[in-house]
Amino acid sequence: MNLEPVGIFTIVVGLICLLSGYTATVIAFSVFTVFGGAAAVLIGSTGIQPGHLFLAFLAFSTLSYSTKAKAAVSSLQIGKPAMWLACLLVYGVILGYFAPRMLAKMTEIIPLGTSEYPQTGGTVPLGPVSSNFTQAVYLTADLVTFVLIVAIGSTMRGFRAVCWGVMAFTAANALFGILDLATAGTSLQSLFGYIRNAQYTFHDDDVVAGVKRVVGSWPEASAFAGISLGAIGFTGTLWLCGRYSWTNALLFLISSVLIIRSTSSTGLLGLPVCLCVLYLTSLARCGGRTGTRTSAAIVLFAPPAVLLIAMMILLNDEVYRLLYNYFDLLLFSKATSASGIERASWNFHGYQNFLDSYGLGVGLGTARTSSFVFALLSNVGIPGTLFFGIFFLLAVLIPKLPPRTAVSDTHLAARNGCLCALIGALVAGPTVDLGLLFFIMAGLACALPQRQEEQETAGAPLPVHTQTMA
């Protein structure tokens, strides 16, 4: 076992946060989830990411308060979202142990981890793989994260801290993306080696159409773009609702530009859909005494602005050809590229695994796919897909409070963040694990802070002035 420099840094910050309280700890935890390509601790070929290591500090600082511990236990009661997520975990772990053994060699899989067969990059007969264990650990961390965030968000102080934490994550993610671009081709790029030390295949030097792909602190551009979609859903909604308007507007715009600049098909496909989600949010958030000028301006001026830009592009043949060739390379011809054919084959075999396992799945972490839907069906089958669907419905889709209050606006931002992150996962999500940030936002969307009446008179979970329409 090797403790890496980023792991030492994680432990030092964790100890400092324990002395500072759970609010500082939850903000730091949100930021540490940005290190998606780092290993704080290396155990053979397996690594523990800084975010997962820091989760231990978050659990200790949160559960040391009796009220938070009670809230955490209460969130696991029958019928609540955490219970359905726990059902997915239990079913996935049990299936991950028995299915590869009981159904051994009954189907061909694209293994997510290492198996008993030589790694050729193609299919191997169904059997146990190393990722059966690692994916169980990741999904356990997701459940613990969700429960802790719900507990922390049970007070206004904790609710604010979680919201600030997601904003801090967005800022850190954008900063690493900018630094990745700024240091490209220089000796400073080697400094990223400290946070790109996990046992993954990194694509940090890839170039498309003469343009370096942005990966930030993640293994590849697709992962960077996918996580950034969730960030723009959260910050974009807060901006539309008038919460920390300038800060969230800046974070939203920078993250959107970086997604486009990443040259990732995940980002280029997902970003327009996420912008549509935000436009629908503007429609719901404008008008009335509590409507914001920002949302009203977006509703009025966004459609004509899009039409004007489209007309300018169509009338300029040179610009049109340039953009068409760019999007043809990244999107329109993606299905016929080597990468597109490979990813399509992953989904084909994943669906075949679903059929060959009689709809039960071949086990959590067994098969690799290129879409979250196929990952669910192939790994945990119909039961696991239903468990996740009910969790997502209860935790994310159903509003918890009347609209247009400060807390409900933050709930809305968290819901949109989860929706946008899920959009990215539907395009290119390889596993059932959606990442810690998704479950931080899902926990925030579920959290119901006490003393709601004080929040109404005090202003907001974010100390800003809500803009109202004239």
C-alpha positions as CSV (number, residue, x, y, z in Angstrom):
1,M,0.0,0.0,0.0
2,N,1.4,3.4,-1.0
3,L,0.2,6.7,0.4
4,E,0.6,9.2,-2.5
5,P,1.4,13.0,-2.1
6,V,-2.2,13.8,-2.9
7,G,-3.3,11.4,-0.2
8,I,-1.1,13.1,2.4
9,F,-2.6,16.4,1.3
10,T,-6.1,14.9,1.7
11,I,-5.4,13.7,5.2
12,V,-3.9,17.0,6.3
13,V,-6.9,19.0,5.0
14,G,-9.2,16.4,6.6
15,L,-7.6,16.9,10.0
16,I,-7.8,20.7,9.8
17,C,-11.5,20.4,8.8
18,L,-12.3,18.2,11.7
19,L,-11.1,21.0,14.0
20,S,-13.2,23.6,12.0
21,G,-16.5,21.7,12.0
22,Y,-18.8,19.9,9.7
23,T,-19.6,22.9,7.5
24,A,-15.9,23.3,6.5
25,T,-15.6,19.5,6.1
26,V,-18.6,19.3,3.6
27,I,-17.3,22.1,1.5
28,A,-13.8,20.5,1.4
29,F,-15.3,17.1,0.6
30,S,-17.2,18.6,-2.4
31,V,-14.0,20.1,-3.7
32,F,-12.0,16.9,-3.3
33,T,-14.4,15.0,-5.5
34,V,-12.9,17.0,-8.4
35,F,-9.8,14.7,-8.3
36,G,-11.4,12.0,-10.5
37,G,-8.1,10.9,-12.0
38,A,-6.2,10.8,-8.7
39,A,-5.4,8.0,-6.2
40,A,-4.8,9.1,-2.7
41,V,-3.8,5.5,-1.7
42,L,-2.6,2.8,-4.1
43,I,-3.3,-0.8,-3.2
44,G,-1.8,-2.9,-5.9
45,S,-3.7,-2.1,-9.1
46,T,-6.5,-0.5,-7.1
47,G,-6.6,3.1,-5.9
48,I,-8.7,5.1,-3.4
49,Q,-9.6,8.4,-4.7
50,P,-9.2,11.6,-2.6
51,G,-12.9,12.1,-2.4
52,H,-13.6,8.6,-1.1
53,L,-10.8,9.0,1.4
54,F,-12.1,12.3,2.6
55,L,-15.6,10.7,3.0
56,A,-14.3,9.2,6.3
57,F,-13.6,12.7,7.7
58,L,-17.0,13.8,6.6
59,A,-18.7,10.9,8.3
60,F,-16.8,11.4,11.5
61,S,-17.5,15.2,11.7
62,T,-21.2,14.7,10.9
63,L,-22.1,11.7,12.9
64,S,-20.4,13.1,16.0
65,Y,-23.4,15.3,16.4
66,S,-26.4,13.3,17.8
67,T,-28.9,15.3,15.8
68,K,-27.1,14.7,12.6
69,A,-26.7,11.0,13.4
70,K,-30.5,10.7,14.0
71,A,-31.2,12.5,10.8
72,A,-28.9,10.1,8.9
73,V,-30.6,7.1,10.4
74,S,-34.0,8.6,9.7
75,S,-33.1,9.0,6.0
76,L,-32.8,5.2,5.7
77,Q,-36.4,4.6,6.8
78,I,-38.7,2.5,4.7
79,G,-40.1,4.4,1.7
80,K,-37.5,7.1,1.7
81,P,-35.1,7.6,-1.2
82,A,-32.0,6.3,0.6
83,M,-33.8,3.0,1.3
84,W,-34.2,2.4,-2.5
85,L,-30.6,3.3,-3.1
86,A,-29.6,0.8,-0.3
87,C,-31.8,-1.8,-2.1
88,L,-29.8,-1.2,-5.3
89,L,-26.5,-1.6,-3.4
90,V,-27.6,-4.8,-1.6
91,Y,-29.0,-6.3,-4.8
92,G,-25.9,-5.3,-6.8
93,V,-23.4,-6.7,-4.3
94,I,-25.2,-10.0,-3.9
95,L,-25.6,-10.3,-7.7
96,G,-22.0,-9.2,-8.2
97,Y,-20.8,-12.2,-6.2
98,F,-23.2,-14.9,-7.3
99,A,-24.1,-14.1,-11.0
100,P,-20.5,-14.3,-12.5
101,R,-20.1,-17.7,-10.8
102,M,-23.6,-19.2,-11.3
103,L,-23.8,-18.0,-14.9
104,A,-20.1,-18.5,-15.7
105,K,-19.4,-18.7,-19.4
106,M,-23.1,-18.4,-20.4
107,T,-22.4,-15.1,-22.1
108,E,-19.6,-12.9,-23.4
109,I,-18.8,-9.7,-21.5
110,I,-16.6,-6.6,-22.0
111,P,-15.0,-6.8,-18.6
112,L,-14.9,-3.6,-16.6
113,G,-12.0,-4.8,-14.5
114,T,-9.4,-7.5,-14.7
115,S,-10.6,-11.1,-15.1
116,E,-9.0,-14.5,-15.2
117,Y,-8.7,-14.3,-18.9
118,P,-5.9,-12.3,-20.8
119,Q,-6.8,-8.7,-21.5
120,T,-7.3,-8.3,-25.3
121,G,-9.6,-5.3,-25.3
122,G,-12.4,-7.6,-26.6
123,T,-14.9,-9.9,-25.0
124,V,-14.2,-12.7,-22.5
125,P,-16.5,-15.4,-21.1
126,L,-18.6,-14.3,-18.1
127,G,-16.8,-14.7,-14.8
128,P,-15.7,-12.7,-11.7
129,V,-13.8,-9.5,-12.3
130,S,-11.9,-7.2,-10.0
131,S,-14.4,-4.4,-10.5
132,N,-17.1,-6.5,-8.7
133,F,-15.4,-5.4,-5.5
134,T,-14.4,-1.8,-6.5
135,Q,-17.8,-0.9,-7.9
136,A,-19.5,-2.2,-4.7
137,V,-17.2,0.1,-2.7
138,Y,-18.0,3.1,-5.0
139,L,-21.7,2.5,-4.7
140,T,-21.4,2.1,-0.9
141,A,-19.6,5.5,-0.9
142,D,-22.5,7.0,-3.0
143,L,-25.1,5.8,-0.4
144,V,-23.0,7.1,2.5
145,T,-22.6,10.4,0.8
146,F,-26.3,10.8,0.1
147,V,-27.2,9.9,3.7
148,L,-24.7,12.3,5.1
149,I,-25.7,15.2,2.9
150,V,-29.3,14.7,3.8
151,A,-28.3,14.8,7.5
152,I,-26.1,17.8,7.1
153,G,-28.8,19.7,5.1
154,S,-31.3,19.2,7.9
155,T,-30.1,22.5,9.3
156,M,-29.9,25.9,7.5
157,R,-26.2,26.1,8.3
158,G,-25.4,22.7,6.8
159,F,-27.7,23.4,3.9
160,R,-25.8,26.5,3.0
161,A,-22.5,24.7,3.3
162,V,-23.5,22.0,0.9
163,C,-24.7,24.5,-1.6
164,W,-21.4,26.4,-1.3
165,G,-19.6,23.1,-1.7
166,V,-21.1,22.4,-5.1
167,M,-20.3,25.9,-6.2
168,A,-16.7,25.4,-4.9
169,F,-16.5,22.2,-6.9
170,T,-17.6,24.0,-10.1
171,A,-14.9,26.6,-9.5
172,A,-12.2,24.0,-8.9
173,N,-13.3,22.0,-11.9
174,A,-13.2,25.0,-14.2
175,L,-9.8,26.1,-12.7
176,F,-8.2,22.7,-13.5
177,G,-9.7,22.9,-17.1
178,I,-8.2,26.3,-17.6
179,L,-4.8,25.2,-16.2
180,D,-4.9,22.1,-18.4
181,L,-5.2,24.4,-21.5
182,A,-2.7,27.0,-20.2
183,T,0.0,24.5,-19.5
184,A,-0.4,22.4,-22.6
185,G,3.0,21.8,-24.3
186,T,5.0,23.2,-21.4
187,S,6.9,21.6,-18.6
188,L,4.2,22.7,-16.1
189,Q,1.9,20.0,-17.5
190,S,4.0,17.5,-15.6
191,L,2.6,18.9,-12.4
192,F,-0.7,17.3,-13.3
193,G,1.1,14.0,-12.7
194,Y,0.4,14.3,-9.0
195,I,-3.4,14.2,-9.6
196,R,-3.3,11.9,-12.6
197,N,-1.7,9.0,-10.8
198,A,-4.6,6.5,-10.7
199,Q,-4.4,3.2,-12.5
200,Y,-6.5,4.4,-15.4
201,T,-5.8,4.9,-19.1
202,F,-5.3,8.6,-19.4
203,H,-6.1,10.5,-22.6
204,D,-4.6,13.9,-21.5
205,D,-2.6,14.5,-24.7
206,D,-5.3,13.7,-27.3
207,V,-5.7,16.3,-30.1
208,V,-8.8,16.6,-32.3
209,A,-8.7,18.8,-35.4
210,G,-5.5,20.3,-34.2
211,V,-7.1,21.2,-30.8
212,K,-6.0,19.8,-27.5
213,R,-8.9,18.2,-25.6
214,V,-9.6,19.5,-22.2
215,V,-9.5,16.9,-19.5
216,G,-8.7,19.0,-16.4
217,S,-8.3,16.7,-13.4
218,W,-10.1,13.8,-15.0
219,P,-8.8,10.8,-17.1
220,E,-10.4,11.9,-20.4
221,A,-12.4,14.7,-22.0
222,S,-15.6,12.7,-21.9
223,A,-15.4,12.4,-18.1
224,F,-14.6,16.2,-17.8
225,A,-17.5,17.1,-20.0
226,G,-19.9,14.8,-18.2
227,I,-19.2,16.1,-14.8
228,S,-19.2,19.7,-16.0
229,L,-22.8,19.2,-17.4
230,G,-23.9,18.6,-13.8
231,A,-22.1,21.7,-12.7
232,I,-23.7,24.0,-15.3
233,G,-27.1,22.6,-14.4
234,F,-26.6,23.6,-10.8
235,T,-24.9,27.0,-11.2
236,G,-27.1,28.0,-14.2
237,T,-30.2,27.4,-12.2
238,L,-29.0,29.4,-9.2
239,W,-28.1,32.2,-11.7
240,L,-31.6,32.2,-13.2
241,C,-33.1,32.3,-9.7
242,G,-31.0,35.3,-8.7
243,R,-28.9,33.5,-6.1
244,Y,-25.3,34.7,-6.1
245,S,-26.1,35.9,-9.6
246,W,-22.7,37.2,-10.7
247,T,-20.7,34.3,-9.2
248,N,-22.9,31.6,-10.7
249,A,-23.2,33.4,-14.0
250,L,-19.4,33.4,-14.3
251,L,-19.1,29.7,-13.3
252,F,-21.9,28.7,-15.7
253,L,-20.4,30.6,-18.7
254,I,-16.8,29.4,-18.1
255,S,-17.9,25.8,-17.6
256,S,-20.1,25.9,-20.8
257,V,-17.1,27.2,-22.8
258,L,-14.9,24.5,-21.4
259,I,-17.4,21.8,-22.3
260,I,-17.4,23.0,-25.9
261,R,-13.6,23.4,-25.9
262,S,-13.2,19.9,-24.6
263,T,-14.2,18.5,-28.0
264,S,-16.1,15.7,-26.3
265,S,-19.1,14.3,-28.0
266,T,-20.6,13.7,-24.6
267,G,-20.4,17.5,-24.0
268,L,-21.5,18.5,-27.4
269,L,-24.5,16.2,-27.4
270,G,-25.4,16.9,-23.7
271,L,-25.0,20.7,-23.6
272,P,-27.9,21.6,-25.9
273,V,-30.2,19.3,-23.9
274,C,-29.0,20.9,-20.6
275,L,-29.6,24.4,-22.0
276,C,-33.1,23.4,-22.9
277,V,-33.6,22.2,-19.3
278,L,-32.4,25.6,-18.1
279,Y,-34.7,27.4,-20.6
280,L,-37.7,25.5,-19.3
281,T,-36.5,26.5,-15.8
282,S,-36.5,30.2,-16.9
283,L,-40.1,29.8,-18.1
284,A,-41.1,28.5,-14.7
285,R,-39.1,31.1,-12.8
286,C,-40.1,34.3,-14.6
287,G,-43.2,36.3,-14.0
288,G,-45.0,37.3,-10.8
289,R,-43.6,39.2,-7.9
290,T,-40.8,36.8,-7.3
291,G,-39.7,36.3,-10.9
292,T,-36.2,37.4,-11.7
293,R,-35.0,39.8,-14.4
294,T,-32.4,37.2,-15.5
295,S,-35.0,34.5,-16.2
296,A,-37.3,36.9,-17.9
297,A,-34.5,38.2,-20.1
298,I,-33.6,34.6,-21.1
299,V,-37.2,33.7,-22.0
300,L,-37.5,36.9,-24.1
301,F,-34.2,37.1,-25.8
302,A,-32.7,33.6,-26.0
303,P,-34.9,32.3,-28.9
304,P,-34.3,35.4,-31.2
305,A,-30.6,35.3,-30.3
306,V,-30.3,31.7,-31.3
307,L,-32.2,32.3,-34.6
308,L,-30.0,35.3,-35.4
309,I,-26.7,33.3,-34.8
310,A,-28.1,30.4,-36.9
311,M,-28.9,32.8,-39.7
312,M,-25.5,34.5,-39.6
313,I,-23.8,31.0,-39.8
314,L,-26.0,29.9,-42.7
315,L,-25.3,33.1,-44.6
316,N,-21.6,32.8,-44.2
317,D,-20.5,29.8,-46.3
318,E,-16.9,29.7,-44.9
319,V,-18.0,29.7,-41.3
320,Y,-20.8,27.2,-42.0
321,R,-18.3,24.8,-43.7
322,L,-15.8,25.2,-40.8
323,L,-18.5,24.4,-38.2
324,Y,-20.0,21.6,-40.2
325,N,-16.7,19.9,-40.6
326,Y,-16.0,20.3,-36.9
327,F,-19.3,18.8,-35.8
328,D,-19.2,16.2,-38.5
329,L,-15.8,15.0,-37.1
330,L,-17.1,15.0,-33.4
331,L,-20.7,14.1,-33.8
332,F,-22.2,13.2,-37.2
333,S,-19.5,10.7,-38.1
334,K,-18.9,9.5,-34.6
335,A,-20.9,6.3,-35.1
336,T,-18.6,5.2,-38.0
337,S,-15.3,6.1,-36.2
338,A,-13.2,3.5,-34.5
339,S,-14.2,4.9,-31.1
340,G,-17.9,5.0,-32.0
341,I,-17.9,1.5,-33.3
342,E,-16.1,0.2,-30.2
343,R,-18.5,2.0,-27.8
344,A,-21.5,0.7,-29.8
345,S,-20.2,-2.8,-29.4
346,W,-19.9,-2.3,-25.7
347,N,-23.6,-1.4,-25.5
348,F,-24.5,-4.3,-27.8
349,H,-22.8,-6.8,-25.6
350,G,-24.2,-5.1,-22.5
351,Y,-27.8,-5.6,-23.9
352,Q,-26.9,-9.2,-24.8
353,N,-25.7,-9.7,-21.2
354,F,-29.1,-8.4,-20.0
355,L,-30.9,-10.9,-22.2
356,D,-28.7,-13.9,-21.4
357,S,-29.1,-13.3,-17.7
358,Y,-32.9,-13.4,-18.0
359,G,-33.2,-9.7,-17.1
360,L,-31.5,-10.2,-13.7
361,G,-28.1,-8.7,-14.7
362,V,-24.6,-10.2,-14.7
363,G,-23.5,-8.5,-11.5
364,L,-22.5,-5.0,-10.3
365,G,-19.2,-4.0,-11.9
366,T,-19.0,-7.0,-14.2
367,A,-19.6,-5.5,-17.7
368,R,-18.4,-2.3,-19.3
369,T,-20.9,-0.3,-21.4
370,S,-21.0,3.2,-23.0
371,S,-24.4,4.4,-21.6
372,F,-25.8,4.5,-18.1
373,V,-29.0,2.8,-19.3
374,F,-27.1,-0.2,-20.7
375,A,-24.9,-0.2,-17.6
376,L,-27.9,-0.6,-15.4
377,L,-29.6,-3.3,-17.5
378,S,-26.5,-5.4,-18.0
379,N,-25.1,-5.2,-14.5
380,V,-28.1,-5.1,-12.2
381,G,-31.0,-6.0,-14.6
382,I,-34.6,-5.0,-14.2
383,P,-34.7,-5.1,-10.4
384,G,-31.7,-2.8,-10.0
385,T,-33.0,-0.5,-12.7
386,L,-36.3,-0.2,-10.9
387,F,-34.5,0.5,-7.6
388,F,-32.6,3.3,-9.1
389,G,-35.6,4.7,-11.0
390,I,-37.6,4.9,-7.7
391,F,-34.7,6.5,-5.9
392,F,-34.3,9.1,-8.7
393,L,-38.0,9.8,-8.7
394,L,-38.3,10.3,-5.0
395,A,-34.9,12.1,-4.4
396,V,-34.7,14.3,-7.5
397,L,-37.8,14.6,-9.6
398,I,-40.5,15.3,-6.9
399,P,-40.4,18.9,-5.5
400,K,-40.2,19.0,-1.7
401,L,-41.3,22.6,-1.0
402,P,-43.5,25.3,-2.5
403,P,-41.7,27.0,-5.4
404,R,-39.8,30.4,-5.4
405,T,-38.4,30.3,-1.9
406,A,-34.7,30.3,-1.3
407,V,-34.5,26.7,-0.2
408,S,-36.8,25.5,-3.0
409,D,-34.6,27.4,-5.5
410,T,-31.6,25.6,-4.2
411,H,-33.6,22.3,-4.5
412,L,-34.4,23.2,-8.1
413,A,-30.7,23.8,-8.8
414,A,-29.7,20.5,-7.3
415,R,-32.5,18.7,-9.3
416,N,-31.3,20.3,-12.5
417,G,-27.7,19.5,-11.7
418,C,-28.7,15.8,-11.3
419,L,-30.7,15.8,-14.5
420,C,-27.8,17.4,-16.5
421,A,-25.3,14.9,-15.0
422,L,-27.6,12.1,-15.9
423,I,-27.9,13.4,-19.4
424,G,-24.1,13.1,-19.7
425,A,-24.2,9.6,-18.2
426,L,-26.9,8.5,-20.7
427,V,-24.6,9.5,-23.5
428,A,-21.4,7.8,-22.4
429,G,-21.7,6.5,-18.8
430,P,-19.6,3.3,-18.5
431,T,-20.8,2.1,-15.1
432,V,-23.7,2.2,-12.6
433,D,-21.7,4.6,-10.4
434,L,-22.7,8.2,-11.2
435,G,-20.0,9.7,-9.0
436,L,-20.0,11.5,-5.7
437,L,-21.0,14.9,-7.0
438,F,-24.3,13.4,-8.3
439,F,-25.2,12.1,-4.9
440,I,-24.1,15.3,-3.2
441,M,-26.6,17.2,-5.4
442,A,-29.3,14.5,-4.9
443,G,-28.8,14.7,-1.1
444,L,-29.2,18.5,-1.4
445,A,-32.4,18.2,-3.4
446,C,-33.7,15.9,-0.6
447,A,-32.6,17.9,2.4
448,L,-35.2,19.7,4.4
449,P,-33.6,22.3,6.7
450,Q,-35.4,23.0,9.9
451,R,-36.6,26.5,10.9
452,Q,-37.9,27.2,7.4
453,E,-39.8,30.2,8.7
454,E,-36.5,31.9,9.8
455,Q,-35.0,31.3,6.4
456,E,-37.9,33.1,4.8
457,T,-37.4,36.3,6.8
458,A,-33.6,36.1,6.7
459,G,-33.4,35.9,2.9
460,A,-31.8,32.7,1.5
461,P,-29.4,29.9,2.0
462,L,-27.2,32.0,-0.2
463,P,-26.7,35.5,1.2
464,V,-27.8,37.4,-1.9
465,H,-30.6,39.7,-2.9
466,T,-33.1,38.0,-5.2
467,Q,-33.8,40.1,-8.2
468,T,-37.5,40.7,-8.8
469,M,-39.2,41.9,-11.9
470,A,-40.2,45.5,-12.1
